Amino acid sequence: MTDRNPQTEANKRWQQNNKERAKYLSNRSRARSFIRNQAELDDLEELKQLISERESNLKG
């Protein structure tokens, strides 16, 4: 017999119904975790450049 947590079940339903948003949130979380915990100086320099380019593209 397995006990199912109603909140866990609700989370699973939300993820199934919001796949794109769930993917976005997961990717954002992984990126932040990488920057905080694993990135080295050269990684951070490259990311700064990529961020600058992305900002320029979004601003038009």
Order of alpha helices (4+ residues) and beta strands (2+ residues): alpha-alpha-alpha
